């Protein structure tokens, strides 16, 4: 028997917004720099839109119905769990999906650089 989180994650995956679908198409299957992403992953009490566990990066797509207070609580929690959170407005993808994907890739690559540099 599956947990309630599993059912909720499945529901969220099956009902992604058009923006989330476009971004997912570009992230899935290690298409972005060989990094593996998962979608609608349960992290504590929250579901993250897209997560690269190896880079500890969460990508959140913020539509028009997001509230800043709730977003800040979610971001604070995810950061307390060791994740960096990249918030992207859905409207930005409508104007330039390639730019959004490039921004995500730069975040991933900066993580890799930090991980491979020896400590001072």
Secondary structure, DSSP 8 states (H G I E B T S, - for coil): ---HHHHHHHHHHHT--HHHHHHHHHHGGGTBTTB--EEEEEETTEEEEEEETTTTEEEEEE-TT--HHHHHHHHHHHHHTT-EEEEEEHHHHHHHHHHHHHHHHHHHHHHHHHHHS---
